C-alpha cells in the first residue's frame, strides 16, 4: 500500500508542478506513471494484478472523458487520470475521481471568486460568465489531491501504519 502512496505522490507532484508552470501535463509523465502502475501490479499480483491495473487505466481515462469532450478539461488531465487508474486499480480510481471532482469544484469556485474580486478592485466589472471562462485553471492539483484523499478511506493503509 505504501508504494501506491509514494508513486501517487511522485506522479501527482510532478504533474502539479508541470500544470502550474505551463498549463500542460507531459505525455512522458502520464506514460511513465501508467507503466509503473501496470508493472507493479503485475509483479505483485500476476495476471490478475495486471488486469486490475488495465481496467483501472480504462476507467480512469473514461471517467473524465465527457468533460474533455465538452471542452471543460484538457487532454493531459484525462491521461493523468488514466495513469492514476493504472496505479490505483479499478477498485480505488472511481473514488479518487469523485474526490478530484469535488476538489476541482472548490478550486473553480475560489478561482471565480478571486477573478470577480480582482475585476471589482480594478474597476473592470464584467458580469458575463464568458469573461471568466477565458482562463483555464490547472486541474492536476485537484486530481492529485483527490487521489491522495482516496487513500484516507483505505483500511489496508491504516493497518500497515498502526
C-alpha positions as CSV (number, residue, x, y, z in Angstrom):
1,X,0.0,0.0,0.0
2,X,2.8,2.4,0.8
3,X,4.3,2.1,-2.7
4,X,0.9,3.2,-4.1
5,X,1.0,6.4,-2.0
6,X,4.7,7.1,-2.8
7,X,4.1,6.5,-6.6
8,X,0.9,8.6,-6.5
9,X,2.7,11.4,-4.7
10,X,5.6,11.4,-7.2
11,X,3.3,11.4,-10.3
12,X,0.9,13.9,-8.7
13,X,3.6,16.2,-7.5
14,X,5.4,16.3,-10.9
15,X,2.1,16.7,-12.8
16,X,1.0,19.5,-10.5
17,X,4.3,21.4,-11.0
18,X,4.1,21.0,-14.8
19,X,0.4,22.1,-14.9
20,X,1.0,25.1,-12.7
21,X,4.0,26.2,-14.7
22,X,2.9,25.6,-18.3
23,X,-0.8,24.6,-18.1
24,X,0.2,21.2,-19.6
25,X,0.9,17.7,-18.4
26,X,3.5,15.9,-20.4
27,X,2.8,12.6,-22.2
28,X,6.0,11.1,-20.8
29,X,4.9,11.6,-17.2
30,X,1.5,10.1,-17.8
31,X,3.1,7.2,-19.7
32,X,5.7,6.6,-17.0
33,X,3.0,6.6,-14.3
34,X,0.9,4.2,-16.2
35,X,3.8,1.8,-17.0
36,X,4.9,2.0,-13.3
37,X,1.4,1.1,-12.1
38,X,0.9,-1.7,-14.6
39,X,4.3,-3.2,-13.9
40,X,4.0,-3.0,-10.1
41,X,0.5,-4.6,-10.1
42,X,1.7,-7.4,-12.5
43,X,4.8,-8.0,-10.3
44,X,2.8,-8.1,-7.1
45,X,-0.3,-10.0,-8.2
46,X,0.5,-11.6,-11.5
47,X,-2.1,-11.6,-14.3
48,X,-4.9,-10.6,-12.0
49,X,-3.0,-7.6,-10.8
50,X,-2.2,-6.6,-14.4
51,X,-5.9,-7.0,-15.4
52,X,-6.9,-4.8,-12.4
53,X,-4.5,-2.1,-13.4
54,X,-5.6,-2.2,-17.0
55,X,-9.2,-1.9,-16.0
56,X,-8.3,0.9,-13.7
57,X,-6.5,2.6,-16.6
58,X,-9.6,2.4,-18.8
59,X,-11.9,3.6,-16.0
60,X,-9.5,6.5,-15.2
61,X,-9.5,7.5,-18.8
62,X,-13.2,7.2,-19.3
63,X,-14.3,8.9,-16.1
64,X,-13.4,12.5,-17.2
65,X,-13.6,11.9,-20.9
66,X,-17.1,13.5,-21.1
67,X,-15.7,16.7,-19.6
68,X,-12.9,16.7,-22.1
69,X,-15.3,16.2,-25.0
70,X,-17.4,19.2,-23.7
71,X,-14.2,21.3,-23.6
72,X,-14.0,21.6,-19.8
73,X,-10.8,19.7,-19.3
74,X,-7.6,19.2,-21.2
75,X,-6.2,16.0,-22.7
76,X,-3.4,15.9,-20.2
77,X,-5.9,15.7,-17.3
78,X,-7.5,12.7,-18.9
79,X,-4.2,10.9,-19.5
80,X,-3.2,11.7,-15.9
81,X,-6.4,10.0,-14.6
82,X,-5.6,7.0,-16.8
83,X,-2.1,6.8,-15.2
84,X,-3.6,7.0,-11.8
85,X,-6.0,4.3,-12.8
86,X,-3.1,2.1,-13.6
87,X,-1.5,2.9,-10.2
88,X,-4.7,2.6,-8.1
89,X,-6.5,-0.1,-10.0
90,X,-10.2,-0.5,-10.7
91,X,-11.2,-0.5,-7.0
92,X,-10.0,2.9,-6.0
93,X,-9.9,5.0,-9.2
94,X,-13.7,5.9,-9.1
95,X,-13.4,7.1,-5.6
96,X,-10.3,9.1,-6.4
97,X,-12.2,10.7,-9.4
98,X,-15.1,11.7,-7.2
99,X,-12.7,13.3,-4.7
100,X,-10.9,15.0,-7.6
101,X,-14.1,16.4,-9.0
102,X,-15.0,17.7,-5.5
103,X,-11.6,19.4,-5.0
104,X,-11.8,20.7,-8.6
105,X,-15.2,22.2,-7.9
106,X,-13.9,24.0,-4.8
107,X,-10.9,25.3,-6.8
108,X,-13.2,26.6,-9.5
109,X,-15.4,28.4,-7.0
110,X,-12.3,30.0,-5.4
111,X,-11.0,31.0,-8.9
112,X,-14.2,32.6,-9.9
113,X,-14.5,34.5,-6.6
114,X,-10.9,35.7,-6.9
115,X,-11.4,36.8,-10.5
116,X,-14.6,38.7,-9.6
117,X,-12.9,40.4,-6.6
118,X,-9.9,41.4,-8.8
119,X,-12.2,42.8,-11.5
120,X,-14.1,44.7,-9.0
121,X,-11.0,46.1,-7.3
122,X,-9.6,47.2,-10.7
123,X,-13.0,48.7,-11.7
124,X,-13.4,46.3,-14.6
125,X,-16.8,45.0,-13.6
126,X,-17.9,42.5,-16.3
127,X,-20.9,40.4,-15.2
128,X,-20.7,38.0,-18.1
129,X,-19.8,34.4,-17.2
130,X,-18.0,34.1,-20.5
131,X,-15.3,36.6,-19.3
132,X,-14.4,34.2,-16.5
133,X,-14.3,31.2,-18.8
134,X,-11.5,32.6,-21.0
135,X,-8.9,31.5,-18.5
136,X,-8.3,27.9,-17.6
137,X,-7.4,26.5,-14.2
138,X,-4.8,23.8,-13.8
139,X,-6.6,20.6,-12.8
140,X,-3.6,18.4,-11.9
141,X,-3.6,19.7,-8.4
142,X,-7.3,18.7,-7.9
143,X,-6.7,15.3,-9.4
144,X,-3.6,14.7,-7.3
145,X,-5.4,15.8,-4.1
146,X,-8.4,13.6,-5.0
147,X,-6.1,10.6,-5.4
148,X,-4.4,11.3,-2.0
149,X,-7.8,11.8,-0.3
150,X,-8.9,8.5,-1.6
151,X,-6.2,6.7,0.4
152,X,-7.8,8.0,3.7
153,X,-10.6,5.5,3.4
154,X,-8.4,2.5,2.7
155,X,-8.4,0.2,5.7
156,X,-5.2,-1.5,4.4
157,X,-3.3,1.8,4.8
158,X,-4.3,2.2,8.4
159,X,-3.4,-1.4,9.4
160,X,0.0,-1.1,7.8
161,X,0.7,2.3,9.6
162,X,-0.5,1.3,13.0
